[in-house]
Amino acid sequence: MVDQMRADYVDHFKGDWSAGLKRLLSKGAWFRRATYPYLTTVTCAGHATVSSGAFPNSHGVFQNAWWDRAAHRVMTCTEDPDAQDVGYNTSVRGGDSGYRLLIPSFADEMRSQPTSSRFR
């Protein structure tokens, strides 16, 4: 998935690509007229939809940030008061996670499967 890139940039820049994006364009799926059957295509809602296979009305992530009634403030879709981000030679406050998802992600489902059922 490519995020935050205008669709017309694919045609404009494809001659400059030599590896990953070129392979994605030649061997991957590209939908010029893709649509989403929900309010907006903001980053958080889109990533949650792709990672869970469900729409926002099921997974619960509908915007990048919203008013959290319990916290009495606006919180981002990944902001997690119980998580700690990893810093690189610097101190980090707070953390992010997918805890706001109301359903398991694809990765969660894969982790929950017995080891014997996984690909080798």
C-alpha positions as semicolon CSV with decimal commas, in nm:
position;residue;x (nm);y (nm);z (nm)
1;M;0,000;0,000;0,000
2;V;0,127;0,344;-0,090
3;D;-0,006;0,624;0,128
4;Q;-0,005;1,001;0,071
5;M;0,081;0,991;-0,299
6;R;-0,143;1,141;-0,564
7;A;-0,257;0,890;-0,826
8;D;-0,127;1,101;-1,116
9;Y;0,226;1,075;-0,969
10;V;0,238;0,709;-1,071
11;D;0,232;0,799;-1,441
12;H;0,450;1,105;-1,387
13;F;0,732;0,933;-1,194
14;K;0,718;0,569;-1,307
15;G;1,012;0,621;-1,545
16;D;1,231;0,712;-1,246
17;W;1,158;0,394;-1,052
18;S;1,402;0,105;-1,074
19;A;1,315;-0,144;-0,801
20;G;1,036;-0,171;-0,541
21;L;0,779;0,072;-0,679
22;K;0,853;-0,037;-1,035
23;R;0,793;-0,401;-0,936
24;L;0,477;-0,304;-0,748
25;L;0,347;-0,128;-1,059
26;S;0,437;-0,410;-1,301
27;K;0,346;-0,711;-1,085
28;G;0,110;-0,574;-0,822
29;A;-0,251;-0,460;-0,830
30;W;-0,324;-0,097;-0,906
31;F;-0,677;0,037;-0,907
32;R;-0,714;0,371;-1,085
33;R;-1,075;0,417;-0,975
34;A;-1,073;0,265;-0,627
35;T;-1,335;0,393;-0,387
36;Y;-1,411;0,339;-0,022
37;P;-1,767;0,297;0,106
38;Y;-1,709;0,515;0,411
39;L;-1,687;0,881;0,507
40;T;-1,327;0,980;0,438
41;T;-1,004;0,815;0,333
42;V;-0,787;0,950;0,612
43;T;-0,472;0,758;0,699
44;C;-0,590;0,591;1,020
45;A;-0,924;0,470;0,884
46;G;-0,759;0,338;0,567
47;H;-0,476;0,159;0,746
48;A;-0,716;0,007;0,999
49;T;-0,939;-0,113;0,713
50;V;-0,648;-0,272;0,526
51;S;-0,497;-0,429;0,840
52;S;-0,824;-0,573;0,966
53;G;-1,024;-0,641;0,651
54;A;-1,321;-0,461;0,806
55;F;-1,478;-0,118;0,760
56;P;-1,470;0,164;1,018
57;N;-1,816;0,081;1,151
58;S;-1,670;-0,255;1,262
59;H;-1,310;-0,172;1,355
60;G;-1,392;0,164;1,519
61;V;-1,120;0,383;1,365
62;F;-1,296;0,651;1,161
63;Q;-1,062;0,952;1,172
64;N;-0,699;1,035;1,249
65;A;-0,800;1,189;1,583
66;W;-1,119;1,239;1,781
67;W;-1,254;1,352;2,116
68;D;-1,199;1,087;2,379
69;R;-1,472;1,123;2,640
70;A;-1,283;0,931;2,908
71;A;-0,962;1,135;2,863
72;H;-1,151;1,464;2,810
73;R;-0,932;1,561;2,516
74;V;-0,859;1,493;2,151
75;M;-0,648;1,180;2,103
76;T;-0,493;1,038;1,788
77;C;-0,598;0,703;1,649
78;T;-0,279;0,533;1,771
79;E;-0,223;0,719;2,098
80;D;-0,209;0,467;2,382
81;P;-0,162;0,583;2,742
82;D;-0,037;0,237;2,841
83;A;0,223;0,198;2,563
84;Q;0,579;0,326;2,548
85;D;0,738;0,414;2,215
86;V;1,101;0,328;2,151
87;G;1,335;0,625;2,113
88;Y;1,662;0,643;1,926
89;N;1,917;0,810;2,156
90;T;1,644;1,033;2,296
91;S;1,377;1,011;2,562
92;V;1,024;0,951;2,441
93;R;0,699;1,034;2,613
94;G;0,386;0,833;2,559
95;G;0,324;0,559;2,314
96;D;0,125;0,433;2,022
97;S;-0,043;0,106;1,943
98;G;-0,343;-0,042;1,769
99;Y;-0,538;-0,079;2,092
100;R;-0,824;0,135;1,961
101;L;-0,913;-0,131;1,704
102;L;-1,234;-0,296;1,817
103;I;-1,154;-0,617;1,630
104;P;-0,835;-0,819;1,577
105;S;-0,606;-0,722;1,293
106;F;-0,483;-0,971;1,035
107;A;-0,151;-0,990;1,224
108;D;-0,335;-1,058;1,552
109;E;-0,524;-1,343;1,386
110;M;-0,202;-1,489;1,244
111;R;-0,031;-1,474;1,585
112;S;-0,326;-1,650;1,748
113;Q;-0,297;-1,954;1,521
114;P;-0,111;-2,266;1,634
115;T;0,248;-2,277;1,516
116;S;0,177;-2,599;1,325
117;S;-0,071;-2,417;1,098
118;R;0,173;-2,144;0,987
119;F;0,362;-2,142;0,659
120;R;0,722;-2,251;0,672
